[in-house]
């Protein structure tokens, strides 16, 4: 009897050890949202390397578990395109709780990185934009190796109604100097920040030529509709793909003479990009050469992150650039006719 009990105990121990070993390879994210009873969330990696996942919310709760080989900074995206950044690592369990009508005050707990960012988010929740900029600058100076540093630079200093490229450049330089393993995307963003300083509303779009994914010649002078959009995306970025769908809907309504679109896909797999475009019936010109951040049009135009955009009129004058998805669509809707003109 004792021998049988000992074998059973040993087997149980092995099962538990195996289970723990498997669990250590995964990242668990769970949440409860007041005011969001049922629907879907989208989760993707901030750096564009982690694919988009759709997560169901049922009775205000959701559960997401994924295998991770290395720490990953995620974005949790809500149906209204609001974002909550979350840090994930192998073996960690993180919880999100709060009211969806007050996402800037939401609690993300479970790792030091998430708790530090939660404190920052709550501090800035009631601040004015200039105060938020100051708090963000201090946060990055205090935490230059934070996995969210580059994300905050983009959100607060670049993708803003009043961008501050000088501050963005200074902070990005600090982040890269503090990180000996800085990613190529971070270095590329630093490279193009200088170009953004010359990309101003009211100036002319720099001239360029390129070859489209189907071998067609592309020239900046081809963007001669009433409203023209150049936008950067990749297959791992939800906001960039959402922008494509909304642009496609608007172009169908008003016609190509009123709205022209040129997209730049920063994916290494050109064939996969082509299949993606065909699946979504996207027929406008797309530049995808597999060179990622070395794609020439980026340095020529100052486009510097995913997703990024430039909006021009029929004379090539820059109307706006580096807008969020919602801002871009509102701007386009103001400029476009309500229906296709005869």
C-alpha positions in Angstrom: 0.0 0.0 0.0 2.8 2.4 0.9 4.6 1.5 -2.3 1.5 2.2 -4.4 1.0 5.5 -2.6 4.6 6.5 -3.2 4.3 5.8 -6.9 1.0 7.8 -7.1 2.7 10.7 -5.3 5.6 10.6 -7.6 3.4 10.5 -10.7 1.3 13.4 -9.3 4.5 15.3 -8.7 5.7 14.8 -12.3 2.3 16.0 -13.6 2.5 19.1 -11.5 6.1 19.8 -12.5 5.1 19.3 -16.2 2.2 21.6 -15.8 4.3 24.3 -14.1 6.9 23.9 -16.9 4.2 24.5 -19.5 2.8 27.4 -17.6 6.2 29.1 -17.3 6.2 29.3 -21.1 3.0 31.3 -21.3 1.8 34.8 -20.5 -1.7 35.0 -19.0 -3.8 38.2 -19.3 -7.3 38.4 -17.7 -9.6 41.3 -17.2 -12.9 42.6 -16.0 -14.4 45.8 -17.5 -17.3 47.7 -16.1 -19.5 49.0 -18.9 -18.3 46.4 -21.5 -20.6 43.4 -21.1 -19.9 41.6 -24.4 -17.8 42.2 -27.5 -14.3 41.8 -28.8 -10.8 43.2 -28.0 -7.8 43.1 -30.2 -4.3 42.4 -28.9 -1.0 42.9 -30.8 2.6 43.6 -30.2 3.7 47.3 -30.0 6.7 46.7 -32.2 4.6 45.0 -34.9 6.3 41.6 -34.5 3.5 39.9 -32.6 0.4 39.1 -34.7 -3.1 40.4 -34.0 -5.3 38.2 -31.8 -9.0 38.7 -31.3 -10.3 38.1 -27.8 -13.9 37.7 -26.8 -15.4 39.6 -23.8 -18.2 37.7 -22.2 -20.1 39.1 -19.1 -17.5 41.9 -18.9 -14.6 39.4 -18.6 -11.9 38.1 -20.9 -9.1 35.6 -20.8 -6.0 35.6 -23.0 -3.0 33.2 -22.8 -0.1 33.0 -25.2 3.3 31.3 -25.4 6.1 33.8 -25.2 9.8 33.2 -25.9 10.8 36.7 -24.8 9.2 39.7 -23.0 6.7 41.5 -25.3 5.0 44.9 -25.0 1.4 44.5 -26.1 -1.5 46.9 -26.9 -5.0 46.0 -25.9 -7.3 47.7 -28.4 -11.0 48.4 -27.7 -13.8 48.7 -30.3 -13.5 52.5 -30.2 -9.7 52.2 -30.9 -8.7 53.3 -27.4 -5.5 51.6 -26.4 -4.1 50.1 -23.1 -0.5 49.0 -23.3 0.4 45.9 -21.3 3.8 44.2 -20.7 3.9 40.4 -21.0 6.6 37.9 -20.1 6.9 34.2 -19.8 5.3 32.9 -16.6 3.6 36.2 -15.7 -0.1 36.6 -14.9 -1.5 40.1 -15.4 -4.9 41.5 -14.6 -6.7 44.5 -16.1 -9.7 46.0 -14.2 -11.6 49.2 -14.6 -14.4 51.2 -16.2 -14.2 51.4 -20.0 -15.5 54.9 -19.8 -12.3 55.9 -17.9 -9.6 53.8 -19.6 -6.8 56.2 -18.5 -7.6 55.2 -14.9 -7.7 51.5 -15.5 -5.6 49.2 -13.3 -3.0 46.9 -14.9 -1.3 44.7 -12.3 1.0 41.7 -12.2 4.5 42.9 -13.1 6.6 45.9 -12.1 6.5 47.3 -15.6 2.7 47.3 -15.7 2.4 48.8 -12.3 4.8 51.6 -13.1 2.9 52.4 -16.3 -0.5 52.3 -14.4 0.9 54.9 -12.0 1.9 57.1 -14.9 -1.5 56.7 -16.7 -3.4 57.6 -13.5 -1.2 60.6 -12.9 -1.8 62.0 -16.4 -5.5 61.1 -16.6 -6.7 64.5 -15.4 -3.8 66.6 -16.8 -3.9 69.1 -19.7 -1.9 68.2 -22.9 1.1 70.4 -21.9 1.1 68.7 -18.4 0.9 65.3 -20.0 3.9 66.1 -22.2 5.9 67.2 -19.2 4.9 64.1 -17.2 5.7 61.8 -20.2 9.1 63.4 -20.7 9.9 62.9 -17.0 8.6 59.3 -17.1 10.9 58.5 -20.0 13.9 60.2 -18.4 13.3 58.2 -15.2 12.6 54.9 -17.2 14.5 55.1 -20.5 14.6 51.3 -20.7 10.9 50.9 -20.2 9.3 48.7 -22.9 6.8 51.5 -23.4 9.2 54.4 -23.9 9.1 54.4 -27.7 5.3 53.9 -27.7 4.9 57.0 -25.5 7.2 59.1 -27.6 5.2 58.3 -30.6 1.8 58.8 -29.0 2.6 62.0 -27.1 5.2 63.8 -29.1 4.8 62.6 -32.7 1.2 61.4 -33.3 -0.2 64.5 -31.7 -2.3 67.5 -33.0 0.8 69.6 -32.1 3.8 67.4 -32.6 7.1 68.2 -30.9 9.8 66.5 -33.0 12.7 68.1 -31.2 11.6 66.6 -27.9 10.8 63.3 -29.6 14.3 63.2 -31.0 16.0 64.1 -27.7 14.0 61.4 -25.9 14.5 58.8 -28.5 18.2 59.4 -28.4 18.1 58.9 -24.6 16.2 55.6 -25.0 18.6 54.2 -27.6 21.7 55.2 -25.6 20.2 53.5 -22.5 19.5 50.3 -24.4 22.5 48.4 -25.8 20.1 46.1 -27.6 18.0 48.8 -29.2 15.9 47.3 -32.0 16.3 48.2 -35.7 12.8 49.8 -35.6 13.9 52.1 -32.8 17.0 53.1 -34.7 15.0 53.7 -37.8 12.6 55.9 -36.0 15.5 58.0 -34.7 16.8 58.2 -38.3 13.6 59.6 -39.6 12.7 61.9 -36.8 15.1 64.5 -38.3 13.2 64.2 -41.6 9.9 64.9 -39.8 11.2 68.3 -38.7 11.0 69.3 -42.4 7.7 67.7 -43.1 5.3 70.5 -42.2 1.7 71.2 -42.9 1.4 73.6 -45.8 4.6 72.6 -47.5 4.8 70.5 -50.6 5.1 66.7 -50.6 8.7 65.8 -51.5 8.9 64.2 -55.0 9.5 60.5 -55.2 9.3 57.5 -57.5 8.9 53.9 -56.6 7.8 50.5 -57.9 4.5 49.0 -56.7 4.0 45.5 -55.5 2.6 44.5 -58.9 5.5 46.1 -60.8 3.8 49.3 -61.6 5.6 52.7 -61.7 4.6 55.1 -59.0 5.3 58.8 -58.9 4.4 61.5 -56.3 2.7 63.4 -59.1 0.1 60.6 -59.5 -1.4 61.8 -56.2 -3.6 64.4 -57.9 -7.1 63.7 -56.5 -8.9 66.2 -54.3 -7.6 64.3 -51.3 -4.6 61.9 -51.3 -3.3 59.7 -48.5 0.0 57.9 -48.1 -0.2 55.5 -45.1 2.3 53.0 -43.6 1.1 49.6 -42.2 2.1 46.0 -41.8 0.2 42.8 -41.3 0.8 42.7 -37.6 -0.6 46.2 -36.8 -4.3 46.4 -36.1 -4.6 50.2 -36.4 -2.8 50.3 -39.7 -5.1 47.6 -41.2 -8.1 49.3 -39.8 -7.0 52.5 -41.6 -6.9 50.5 -44.9 -10.5 49.3 -44.4 -11.8 52.7 -43.6 -10.0 54.3 -46.6 -11.3 51.6 -48.9 -14.9 52.3 -47.7 -14.5 56.0 -48.3 -12.9 55.6 -51.7 -15.8 53.3 -52.9 -18.3 56.1 -51.9 -16.5 59.1 -53.5 -14.4 57.6 -56.3 -10.7 57.7 -57.1 -10.8 61.2 -58.5 -11.8 62.5 -55.1 -9.7 60.1 -53.0 -6.4 58.4 -53.9 -4.5 56.1 -51.6 -0.9 54.9 -51.7 0.1 52.5 -49.0 3.6 51.4 -47.8 3.6 47.9 -46.3 6.6 47.2 -44.0 6.7 43.4 -44.1 9.6 41.3 -45.2 7.3 38.7 -46.9 6.2 40.4 -50.2 4.2 37.4 -51.3 2.2 37.3 -48.1 1.5 41.0 -48.4 0.3 40.6 -52.0 -2.1 37.8 -50.8 -3.4 39.9 -48.0 -4.2 42.8 -50.4 -5.9 40.4 -52.8 -8.0 38.8 -50.0 -9.2 42.3 -49.0 -9.8 43.4 -52.6 -7.4 46.4 -52.2 -6.5 47.6 -55.7 -4.7 50.9 -55.1 -0.9 50.9 -55.4 1.1 49.4 -52.5 4.9 49.6 -52.0 6.3 46.5 -50.4 9.9 45.7 -51.3 10.8 43.5 -48.3 13.4 46.1 -47.2 11.4 47.1 -44.1 12.7 50.4 -42.7 15.2 50.7 -45.5 12.4 51.2 -48.0 13.5 54.4 -49.8 10.2 56.3 -49.7 10.4 56.5 -45.9 13.5 58.6 -45.8 12.3 60.6 -48.8 8.9 61.6 -47.2 9.7 61.5 -43.5 7.2 58.6 -42.8 8.7 57.1 -39.6 6.5 54.6 -37.8 3.6 52.1 -38.1 1.0 53.4 -38.7 2.0 56.8 -40.1 0.4 58.9 -42.8 0.5 62.0 -45.0 -2.6 63.8 -46.3 -2.2 66.1 -49.4 -4.4 68.1 -51.8 -4.5 67.9 -55.6 -1.5 70.3 -55.9 0.7 68.2 -53.6 0.4 70.5 -50.6 0.5 68.7 -47.3 -2.7 69.2 -45.4 -1.8 67.1 -42.4 0.4 64.2 -41.4 1.1 61.7 -38.6 -2.6 61.7 -37.5 -4.2 59.0 -35.4 -6.7 56.8 -37.2 -9.7 58.7 -35.9 -8.1 62.1 -36.6 -7.2 61.0 -40.1 -10.8 59.9 -40.9 -12.4 63.0 -39.5 -10.0 65.2 -41.5 -10.8 63.2 -44.7 -14.5 63.4 -44.1 -14.4 67.1 -43.8 -12.5 67.4 -47.2 -14.4 64.9 -49.2 -17.8 65.3 -50.9 -20.7 63.3 -49.4 -21.0 61.1 -52.5 -19.2 60.5 -55.8 -19.3 63.5 -58.0 -20.5 63.0 -61.6 
